[in-house]
């Protein structure tokens, strides 16, 4: 299993929503990513959670989190376990008063819940091997690296360079 994080929520060239999962410890543009195509509502829910944005009313995944809290259960981990015929499968592992329980879930729902609960997110090695892409192919840009490069440029630039 590879620990991952959401490195992007985007639209592909045909207008379909996609989440990009990349290794947790690596800069987004320096590694490979796993694209998973999802619905618009799920994309919005994941984006809201990752950005920490407030919504006027709870979304479905906020409700899931509240229900778990009310039942004194917690999300231990989320795993994208396999891909079969282009369909991804995920599992949510819960710690409950009745013990550890594992629940089958759509990856989009599992990722949205993990983003809200701060739970670790994993992808099976076989899934990354089958469907992972180099980050540059997926169009992932390491914004921090670009910002550092721009700062270096500003530090080194000489106003004389711009005189004619």
Buried (B, 14 or more C-beta within 10 A) or exposed (E): BBEBBBBBBBEEEEEEBBBBBBBEEBBBBBBBBBBBBBEEBBBBBBBBBBEEEEEEEEBEBBEBBEEBEEEEBBBBBBBBBBBEEEEBBBBBBBBEEEEEEEEEBBBBBBBBBBBBBEBBBBBBEEBBEEBBBEBEEBBBEBEEEEEEEEEEEEEEEEEEEEEE
